[in-house]
Amino acid sequence: MSTRQCWRVNAPDVISETIDGETIILHLGNGFYFSAGGCGPAAWSLLSCSATVDDTAAALRQLYQTDGVDLEGELDRFIEELTSEGLLVPSDTPRSPTPEPAGAGPMPFVPPTLSKFTDMEDLLLLDPVHEVSPKQGWPYA
């Protein structure tokens, strides 16, 4: 994968929220939802706003203890999962990220994970959020 490639959220089909260090990602087009764990929330935050792979890796190195870690390999694997699920798509507009402060120092590195859940597919597809229009608002007939 090109280290200069950048990504963005596959909006409007994909929305996400980070709560207590866990990122929940909903794919409104198919009703699946995902949970990003490990350093996944930080990677998602960076990648989803058009940061390049290089910039994402550099920011993660500031946040985590990555000595001896194949960070680029972990990022490539995570990006492959995100793109194969249709959560991220290529972007033409790279942006340099500003990493969140790590607090007292770099945290231990935990590889990014993506867990997929299909148990609420029917309910998420029935949700009226699908009838939202940028011009008309919600709901509309």
PyRosetta script that sets phi, psi and omega in degrees:
from pyrosetta import init, pose_from_sequence

init()
pose = pose_from_sequence("MSTRQCWRVNAPDVISETIDGETIILHLGNGFYFSAGGCGPAAWSLLSCSATVDDTAAALRQLYQTDGVDLEGELDRFIEELTSEGLLVPSDTPRSPTPEPAGAGPMPFVPPTLSKFTDMEDLLLLDPVHEVSPKQGWPYA")
pose.set_psi(1, 140.8)
pose.set_omega(1, 179.5)
pose.set_phi(2, -67.6)
pose.set_psi(2, 133.5)
pose.set_omega(2, 179.5)
pose.set_phi(3, -75.5)
pose.set_psi(3, -13.7)
pose.set_omega(3, 177.8)
pose.set_phi(4, -95.7)
pose.set_psi(4, -2.2)
pose.set_omega(4, 176.9)
pose.set_phi(5, -65.1)
pose.set_psi(5, 142.0)
pose.set_omega(5, 174.7)
pose.set_phi(6, -126.0)
pose.set_psi(6, 162.2)
pose.set_omega(6, -170.8)
pose.set_phi(7, -132.3)
pose.set_psi(7, 165.2)
pose.set_omega(7, 172.7)
pose.set_phi(8, -147.6)
pose.set_psi(8, 162.2)
pose.set_omega(8, 176.6)
pose.set_phi(9, -65.1)
pose.set_psi(9, 140.6)
pose.set_omega(9, 179.3)
pose.set_phi(10, -78.5)
pose.set_psi(10, 62.6)
pose.set_omega(10, -179.6)
pose.set_phi(11, -76.8)
pose.set_psi(11, 147.4)
pose.set_omega(11, 8.2)
pose.set_phi(12, -90.9)
pose.set_psi(12, 3.5)
pose.set_omega(12, -177.5)
pose.set_phi(13, -73.2)
pose.set_psi(13, -19.8)
pose.set_omega(13, -174.4)
pose.set_phi(14, -124.2)
pose.set_psi(14, 131.8)
pose.set_omega(14, 175.0)
pose.set_phi(15, -130.1)
pose.set_psi(15, 157.9)
pose.set_omega(15, -179.8)
pose.set_phi(16, -149.2)
pose.set_psi(16, 161.6)
pose.set_omega(16, 176.7)
pose.set_phi(17, -152.4)
pose.set_psi(17, 139.3)
pose.set_omega(17, 175.4)
pose.set_phi(18, -107.4)
pose.set_psi(18, 124.2)
pose.set_omega(18, -177.9)
pose.set_phi(19, -130.8)
pose.set_psi(19, 122.8)
pose.set_omega(19, 179.1)
pose.set_phi(20, 50.5)
pose.set_psi(20, 43.5)
pose.set_omega(20, 175.7)
pose.set_phi(21, 80.4)
pose.set_psi(21, 1.4)
pose.set_omega(21, 177.3)
pose.set_phi(22, -113.9)
pose.set_psi(22, 131.5)
pose.set_omega(22, 178.6)
pose.set_phi(23, -99.5)
pose.set_psi(23, 124.9)
pose.set_omega(23, 176.2)
pose.set_phi(24, -104.6)
pose.set_psi(24, 128.3)
pose.set_omega(24, -177.8)
pose.set_phi(25, -121.5)
pose.set_psi(25, 126.2)
pose.set_omega(25, 178.3)
pose.set_phi(26, -110.2)
pose.set_psi(26, 131.8)
pose.set_omega(26, 173.1)
pose.set_phi(27, -102.5)
pose.set_psi(27, 100.8)
pose.set_omega(27, -175.1)
pose.set_phi(28, -70.1)
pose.set_psi(28, -17.3)
pose.set_omega(28, 179.6)
pose.set_phi(29, -75.1)
pose.set_psi(29, -29.6)
pose.set_omega(29, -179.0)
pose.set_phi(30, -123.9)
pose.set_psi(30, -5.6)
pose.set_omega(30, 176.6)
pose.set_phi(31, 83.5)
pose.set_psi(31, 5.9)
pose.set_omega(31, 178.2)
pose.set_phi(32, -86.2)
pose.set_psi(32, 150.2)
pose.set_omega(32, 172.7)
pose.set_phi(33, -129.9)
pose.set_psi(33, 157.8)
pose.set_omega(33, -170.7)
pose.set_phi(34, -134.9)
pose.set_psi(34, 154.7)
pose.set_omega(34, 174.5)
pose.set_phi(35, -125.5)
pose.set_psi(35, 125.5)
pose.set_omega(35, 176.7)
pose.set_phi(36, -97.0)
pose.set_psi(36, 129.2)
pose.set_omega(36, -179.8)
pose.set_phi(37, -124.6)
pose.set_psi(37, -175.7)
pose.set_omega(37, -176.6)
pose.set_phi(38, 61.6)
pose.set_psi(38, -133.6)
pose.set_omega(38, 175.6)
pose.set_phi(39, -87.3)
pose.set_psi(39, 9.9)
pose.set_omega(39, 179.9)
pose.set_phi(40, -56.4)
pose.set_psi(40, -43.2)
pose.set_omega(40, 178.1)
pose.set_phi(41, -59.8)
pose.set_psi(41, -41.3)
pose.set_omega(41, 178.5)
pose.set_phi(42, -67.4)
pose.set_psi(42, -43.6)
pose.set_omega(42, 179.3)
pose.set_phi(43, -63.4)
pose.set_psi(43, -43.9)
pose.set_omega(43, 178.7)
pose.set_phi(44, -59.8)
pose.set_psi(44, -46.4)
pose.set_omega(44, -179.0)
pose.set_phi(45, -57.4)
pose.set_psi(45, -41.5)
pose.set_omega(45, -179.0)
pose.set_phi(46, -74.8)
pose.set_psi(46, -49.7)
pose.set_omega(46, -176.3)
pose.set_phi(47, -66.0)
pose.set_psi(47, -38.6)
pose.set_omega(47, -173.9)
pose.set_phi(48, -70.7)
pose.set_psi(48, -11.8)
pose.set_omega(48, 178.8)
pose.set_phi(49, -111.9)
pose.set_psi(49, 32.3)
pose.set_omega(49, 172.0)
pose.set_phi(50, 74.0)
pose.set_psi(50, 27.8)
pose.set_omega(50, 172.2)
pose.set_phi(51, -78.9)
pose.set_psi(51, 143.8)
pose.set_omega(51, 176.7)
pose.set_phi(52, -74.2)
pose.set_psi(52, 165.9)
pose.set_omega(52, 177.2)
pose.set_phi(53, -61.2)
pose.set_psi(53, -42.3)
pose.set_omega(53, 177.6)
pose.set_phi(54, -58.5)
pose.set_psi(54, -49.0)
pose.set_omega(54, -178.2)
pose.set_phi(55, -66.4)
pose.set_psi(55, -37.5)
pose.set_omega(55, 177.4)
pose.set_phi(56, -63.6)
pose.set_psi(56, -45.9)
pose.set_omega(56, 178.6)
pose.set_phi(57, -61.0)
pose.set_psi(57, -43.1)
pose.set_omega(57, 179.7)
pose.set_phi(58, -62.6)
pose.set_psi(58, -42.4)
pose.set_omega(58, 179.3)
pose.set_phi(59, -66.6)
pose.set_psi(59, -40.4)
pose.set_omega(59, 178.8)
pose.set_phi(60, -65.7)
pose.set_psi(60, -32.7)
pose.set_omega(60, 177.1)
pose.set_phi(61, -64.8)
pose.set_psi(61, -29.1)
pose.set_omega(61, 176.5)
pose.set_phi(62, -75.1)
pose.set_psi(62, -29.7)
pose.set_omega(62, -175.4)
pose.set_phi(63, -90.3)
pose.set_psi(63, -27.4)
pose.set_omega(63, -172.0)
pose.set_phi(64, -128.0)
pose.set_psi(64, 155.6)
pose.set_omega(64, 172.9)
pose.set_phi(65, -79.8)
pose.set_psi(65, 105.0)
pose.set_omega(65, -172.6)
pose.set_phi(66, -114.0)
pose.set_psi(66, 14.1)
pose.set_omega(66, 178.1)
pose.set_phi(67, -58.7)
pose.set_psi(67, 129.0)
pose.set_omega(67, 178.8)
pose.set_phi(68, 77.0)
pose.set_psi(68, 6.3)
pose.set_omega(68, -179.2)
pose.set_phi(69, -101.2)
pose.set_psi(69, 134.5)
pose.set_omega(69, 172.9)
pose.set_phi(70, -81.0)
pose.set_psi(70, 75.3)
pose.set_omega(70, -174.4)
pose.set_phi(71, -60.4)
pose.set_psi(71, -43.3)
pose.set_omega(71, 179.9)
pose.set_phi(72, -62.7)
pose.set_psi(72, -40.2)
pose.set_omega(72, 177.2)
pose.set_phi(73, -63.2)
pose.set_psi(73, -41.9)
pose.set_omega(73, 177.5)
pose.set_phi(74, -64.7)
pose.set_psi(74, -41.6)
pose.set_omega(74, 177.9)
pose.set_phi(75, -64.4)
pose.set_psi(75, -43.9)
pose.set_omega(75, 178.7)
pose.set_phi(76, -58.5)
pose.set_psi(76, -43.6)
pose.set_omega(76, 179.9)
pose.set_phi(77, -63.5)
pose.set_psi(77, -44.8)
pose.set_omega(77, -179.5)
pose.set_phi(78, -64.5)
pose.set_psi(78, -44.3)
pose.set_omega(78, 178.9)
pose.set_phi(79, -62.7)
pose.set_psi(79, -40.5)
pose.set_omega(79, 177.9)
pose.set_phi(80, -58.9)
pose.set_psi(80, -42.9)
pose.set_omega(80, 177.5)
pose.set_phi(81, -63.5)
pose.set_psi(81, -46.5)
pose.set_omega(81, -178.0)
pose.set_phi(82, -63.3)
pose.set_psi(82, -41.3)
pose.set_omega(82, -179.1)
pose.set_phi(83, -75.3)
pose.set_psi(83, -35.8)
pose.set_omega(83, 179.6)
pose.set_phi(84, -67.9)
pose.set_psi(84, -26.3)
pose.set_omega(84, 176.4)
pose.set_phi(85, -87.3)
pose.set_psi(85, -2.0)
pose.set_omega(85, 179.3)
pose.set_phi(86, 76.1)
pose.set_psi(86, 22.7)
pose.set_omega(86, -178.3)
pose.set_phi(87, -88.3)
pose.set_psi(87, -35.5)
pose.set_omega(87, 175.2)
pose.set_phi(88, -118.3)
pose.set_psi(88, 146.4)
pose.set_omega(88, 174.6)
pose.set_phi(89, -131.6)
pose.set_psi(89, 156.3)
pose.set_omega(89, 179.5)
pose.set_phi(90, -59.6)
pose.set_psi(90, 148.1)
pose.set_omega(90, 177.5)
pose.set_phi(91, -124.0)
pose.set_psi(91, 149.4)
pose.set_omega(91, 178.4)
pose.set_phi(92, -96.9)
pose.set_psi(92, -2.2)
pose.set_omega(92, -174.2)
pose.set_phi(93, -120.0)
pose.set_psi(93, 90.5)
pose.set_omega(93, 179.2)
pose.set_phi(94, -68.0)
pose.set_psi(94, 149.0)
pose.set_omega(94, 178.3)
pose.set_phi(95, -135.9)
pose.set_psi(95, 137.3)
pose.set_omega(95, 177.4)
pose.set_phi(96, -82.8)
pose.set_psi(96, 123.1)
pose.set_omega(96, -176.6)
pose.set_phi(97, -81.2)
pose.set_psi(97, 158.2)
pose.set_omega(97, 169.8)
pose.set_phi(98, -115.0)
pose.set_psi(98, 111.6)
pose.set_omega(98, -177.2)
pose.set_phi(99, -67.5)
pose.set_psi(99, 150.3)
pose.set_omega(99, 174.3)
pose.set_phi(100, -65.9)
pose.set_psi(100, 144.4)
pose.set_omega(100, 178.4)
pose.set_phi(101, -63.4)
pose.set_psi(101, 141.4)
pose.set_omega(101, -176.7)
pose.set_phi(102, -84.0)
pose.set_psi(102, -5.5)
pose.set_omega(102, -179.1)
pose.set_phi(103, 88.8)
pose.set_psi(103, -125.3)
pose.set_omega(103, -175.3)
pose.set_phi(104, -71.8)
pose.set_psi(104, -14.6)
pose.set_omega(104, -178.9)
pose.set_phi(105, 160.3)
pose.set_psi(105, 177.3)
pose.set_omega(105, -179.8)
pose.set_phi(106, -58.4)
pose.set_psi(106, 139.4)
pose.set_omega(106, 178.7)
pose.set_phi(107, -86.9)
pose.set_psi(107, 158.6)
pose.set_omega(107, 175.2)
pose.set_phi(108, -61.8)
pose.set_psi(108, 139.4)
pose.set_omega(108, -179.1)
pose.set_phi(109, -78.3)
pose.set_psi(109, 130.1)
pose.set_omega(109, 172.0)
pose.set_phi(110, -125.3)
pose.set_psi(110, 122.8)
pose.set_omega(110, -176.5)
pose.set_phi(111, -53.6)
pose.set_psi(111, 148.3)
pose.set_omega(111, 178.1)
pose.set_phi(112, -68.1)
pose.set_psi(112, 140.0)
pose.set_omega(112, 177.0)
pose.set_phi(113, -126.6)
pose.set_psi(113, 154.9)
pose.set_omega(113, 176.0)
pose.set_phi(114, -135.3)
pose.set_psi(114, 114.3)
pose.set_omega(114, 177.6)
pose.set_phi(115, -102.9)
pose.set_psi(115, 135.0)
pose.set_omega(115, -177.6)
pose.set_phi(116, -107.7)
pose.set_psi(116, 136.3)
pose.set_omega(116, 179.3)
pose.set_phi(117, -125.9)
pose.set_psi(117, 132.8)
pose.set_omega(117, -178.7)
pose.set_phi(118, -119.6)
pose.set_psi(118, 4.9)
pose.set_omega(118, -173.3)
pose.set_phi(119, -71.6)
pose.set_psi(119, -16.9)
pose.set_omega(119, -179.6)
pose.set_phi(120, -114.6)
pose.set_psi(120, 18.7)
pose.set_omega(120, -175.9)
pose.set_phi(121, -52.6)
pose.set_psi(121, -50.1)
pose.set_omega(121, -177.7)
pose.set_phi(122, -62.3)
pose.set_psi(122, -42.7)
pose.set_omega(122, -178.9)
pose.set_phi(123, -67.6)
pose.set_psi(123, -42.0)
pose.set_omega(123, -179.6)
pose.set_phi(124, -66.9)
pose.set_psi(124, -32.3)
pose.set_omega(124, 178.4)
pose.set_phi(125, -75.5)
pose.set_psi(125, -22.8)
pose.set_omega(125, 177.7)
pose.set_phi(126, -84.5)
pose.set_psi(126, -17.1)
pose.set_omega(126, -175.5)
pose.set_phi(127, -58.4)
pose.set_psi(127, 134.3)
pose.set_omega(127, -178.7)
pose.set_phi(128, -67.0)
pose.set_psi(128, -4.5)
pose.set_omega(128, 177.0)
pose.set_phi(129, -59.1)
pose.set_psi(129, -20.3)
pose.set_omega(129, 179.5)
pose.set_phi(130, -71.3)
pose.set_psi(130, -18.5)
pose.set_omega(130, -179.5)
pose.set_phi(131, -94.8)
pose.set_psi(131, 15.7)
pose.set_omega(131, 179.4)
pose.set_phi(132, -77.2)
pose.set_psi(132, 133.6)
pose.set_omega(132, 177.0)
pose.set_phi(133, -119.3)
pose.set_psi(133, 133.3)
pose.set_omega(133, 177.7)
pose.set_phi(134, -58.6)
pose.set_psi(134, -30.6)
pose.set_omega(134, -177.8)
pose.set_phi(135, -89.1)
pose.set_psi(135, -40.6)
pose.set_omega(135, -174.0)
pose.set_phi(136, -95.1)
pose.set_psi(136, -16.4)
pose.set_omega(136, -177.4)
pose.set_phi(137, 83.9)
pose.set_psi(137, -157.6)
pose.set_omega(137, -176.1)
pose.set_phi(138, -132.7)
pose.set_psi(138, 145.6)
pose.set_omega(138, -18.8)
pose.set_phi(139, -85.9)
pose.set_psi(139, 167.6)
pose.set_omega(139, 173.2)
pose.set_phi(140, -138.7)
pose.set_psi(140, 152.5)
pose.set_omega(140, -175.5)
pose.set_phi(141, -82.4)
pose.dump_pdb("model.pdb")
